[in-house]
Amino acid sequence: MTRLGSGRTLAGVGLFLLLGLWAPATSTAQVTAPAAPAALGTIAQAPDQFFTRGEARLRYREAGRGQPVVLLHGWTQRIELMEDLADSLSGRFRVIVLDERGFGESTKFSDPKRYGQAMVEDVIGLLDRLRIRRAHLVGHSMGALVAAQTALRHPGRVASASLVAGPFMSDSVAFGRMTQPFVQALERGDGLTEFLKWIFPGLPDSVAAAFNAQAMPGNDLGSLIASMRSMGGLMLPAGKHLGRSTAVLIAVGTADPLQPQSQALKGAWPEAQYVEVPGANHDQIRANGATVAAIRRIVQQRQ
């Protein structure tokens, strides 16, 4: 549930232009985050690295130094489309960006059983690969679910969890009900147009259709369907809280249709820090200046 496409093509830069700069006239969202110092390198300059967990070969990149911060992208996304947030943090921290299974250059699966909690264990596999005992996790959209579940299941490995624009539905049934029309559209061959129009309210039909035509070739259809079908299994159990050892940040924009879910999670987890950005949509919130500043604070508080 995020930006789409592959690399710096129309499917990458194009969506930034269409959705990052496009917004309703009343939007007051900041969309440019401070850049990391060039001397430390950027995610774009970093080499691809891979590790294997079971039958999944997973790509990652890293830049910067300091406290380890792992970025987890959203549905349809990949490493290259997390560069804005990664490079905003790599000037102060060691930033690691993972192509989650099914996306980017990582292994694709069309079986829903290959996703869900397997994505949580991929994060732990990455930490083990890099010999990182304890890391900070930052997840956007689907990645926020993976980050939260990793913190719940492996609290000793997660110093903080920053949960940005997560689809925190009350349970798997509610999630399935919300997403079933989008799964059916994919199965019919209609692509992501209706999903784009839902996640970005007010997006013109022509813009959604044009971008869908560019975005779909950069994604694997079987992976899109299977990963969304399995995502209900990542909903957070009612009454389950993170321990005091893991700090939590919840961030969302007021122009995001998932705003009520973040508000509800804040109500369930009153100890969490909460950032709500006026006018920011589902994409803009990720690298918004207020979001980046809040992530920096929570990482620095849990050295």
N, C-alpha and C positions, 0 to 999 in steps of 0.2 A: 504494500500500500504506500506507494511512493513514486519517485521518478523512475522512468523506464528507459530502456535502450541499452546500447553497448558502446562504450568508449566515447571519444570526442567526435561523434558523428551528429547528424541531425537528431538522432535518437537520444543523444546525451546533451550537447549544447542546446539543441532545439528545444528541449523541454524546459531548460533553464530560461530561455527566452520567452517561451509560451506561458510557463507557469510560475517561474521565479520572478519575472518582471511583470507578467500579467497578473492583475488582481482587481477586485472590485474597486470602484473609484473612491470608496470610503476607507480603504486600507491604510493603516499607519505603520505597517510592519517594516522593520529593518530587514533587509535581505542580504546585506554584505557584512561578513564577519572579518575581523582583523586577520591578516595573513601571517603565516609563520616566517621567521627569518630564513632567507634563502640559504644561509650557510649551513643550516641543519638538514637541508634536503627536503624534498616533498614526496608525497605518496606517488605522484606521477613519475618522479625520477627513480623511485625505488624499484628494485628488480622483483619479478614474480618469484615466489617461493611456494613449495608444495609439501604437504604431508599426507599420509594415508591413514585412514581409520576405517577398518573393515573394508568394504568395497568402495568407499568414497575417497576420492583424491581431491583434496581441498587446497585452494590457492589462498595465499595471504601476502601482504606487503607490510613493511614497517618503516617508520621514519622518526627522527627525534631521539631524545634520551631523557631519562628520568623515570618517574613513576609509570608503570605499564598501564595503558588505557586501550582496551579492545573495543573497536567499533563494529556493531552488528547492523547490517542494512535491512531495509524493508523488502516486501514482496515486489518482485520484478527488478530489483536493484542489483548492483555489483560494486566492486571496489572503486572503479573510476568515478562513479556517481556519488561517492562519499568523500571525494577529495576536498571539497570546501570545508567540511567540518574537520576532517583529519588535519589539514594544513593549518587550521586555526588553533589546533591543540598541540601540534608537534614542536612548536617553539619552546614549550615548557615540559612536555612529557614524551615518553616513548609510546608512540601511537601505532597500533597494529590493526589492520583492516582485513577482515575475513570475507572471502566469497563463500557465503553459506551454501550448503548442498542444494543443487538444483538451479543455481544461478551463476552468472559470470563464467569463469573458467573451471569451476568445480563440477564434480560428477553430477549428471542429471539422472533422476529416477522418475518413473511414471506410477510408482506404487505409493499410495499415501502412507503406508506403514514405514516407509524409509525416511519420513520427515518427523514432525512433532518432537518428541523427547530425544530423538536421535540428534537433532540440531543442538540441543543442550549439551549432550555428551561430546559433540564436535568442539564446542568451546573449551571444555575441560581438556580434550585431546590437544588443542592448540597450546594451552597453557603448559601442559606436560612437555610438549615438543620444544617449547622455548624455555623450559625450566623456570617458569614463573610460578612461585608459590601462591601469590595473591595478587589480583589485578582489579582494576576499575573497569566496569562494563558500561558502555553507552549504546543503547539500542534505539533505533528509529522504526516506528510502525511495527511490522512483524518482528523486527529485531528487538523491540522493547519487550515483547512477550518472551523471546528467547533469553534475554538478559534477566528478566524477573524470575523465570523458572530456574535458570542457572543459580541465581542467588538463593532461591528457596531450597534447592536440592543440594547445593554445595556451598553453604554459607561461609565455610572456612577459606574458600578460594576467592571470594568476592568482597573487596573492601568497600565499594560503592556501586550502586546501580542507578544510572541516569536513564529514565524511561521517557522517551520523546514520542508523543502522538501515538500511543499504543492503542490497539483495538481491544480494550479490556472489557469485553462483554461479560455479563453475569455468569454465563456458563456456556458449554459447548452447543447446547440447543439454540440459545439466543444467537451465538455466532453463526451457526449453520443457517438459521433463518435469514440473517442479514446478508450473508454472502451467497446463498444458493442462486439467486438470479445471475450473479456474475459468473459462477461456475457453469451454469446452463448456457450463458452466452458464449463462453469459450468452447463448450462442447458442440454448439451449433455452428461454430466457425465465425461468430460475430466479433471475436476479439475483445478488446478492453474498452471500447468506446463508452458503454454505459457505466462501467466502473469509473472511468475518468470523470464523467459528468457528475457522478455521485460524490466522489472524494474531493472534487474541486467545484463546489456549487457555483453556478453562473458561468461555467466554461462554455463558450459558444460551441454549438454542434459541429460546425465546420472545423474548428480547431481540434476538438476531440477526435473527429474522424480522420483528419490529416495526420495527427500525431500517432494514432493507432496504426495507421498504415506503415509508418516508419518503425514503430516500436515492436510490433509482433515478430518480425524476422530476427530481432536481437534476443528473443526469449524462446525457451523450449516449451511448447504447448503442453506436453505431458507433465512437465515439472510444475508449470503454473497451476494446472488443475489439481494435481496430487498434493502439492504443498498447501493450497488453500483448503482442500478437503480435510487435511490433517490438522490445520491450525486450531480448530476447536479444542483439541487435546492440550493446547498450551494455555487455556484460560486458567486464571488463578483461583485456587480453591477458596471458597468462602470461609472467612475467619482465620485464614492462614496469614501470618505476619512474618516479616523478616526479623531476625534477631538484632540486638543493639550493635552487633559487630559490623553490620552492613548498613551504610548510610544510603538513603533513597532520595532521588530527585525525580519529580514528575513535571514534565513541560508540555504545553499544548498551546495552540493558537485559537483565537476566538472564531476564526473563519473555517475551522476544521469540523466536519460533521461528527468526528470522534471526540470532540471536546467533552460531552457529558460523561463519557466513560472515564476520562482522566479525572474529572471532578469527583466521580463516584469512588475511584481508587483512592484519591486523597481523603475522602470521608472515611474509607475503611482503614487507611493507614495514616492516621493523624500525625504521626511522627515524621512523615516525609516532608521534604521541602517541596514547594509548589511554585511554578512559574507559569503564568498565563499571559500570552503576548497578544495585545489587541490587534486585530486585523490580519494576523498571520495565518496562512493556510497550511494544509498538511505537508507541503513541501518546504515552504519558507521557514517554518519553525525550526527545522533541523540545524541550520547554520546561522540562525538569527543571533544578533549580538548579545541579546539578553540570555539566550539559551547557552551560548558558548561561555559567557561569564559565569553562569550558574554551575556549569560542568567544571570549570576551572576551580571554583570555590570548593565544591564538594570533594574534588580530588585532593586539593591542598589540605583540606581539613582532616583527611584520612591518609596521611603519609604512611 
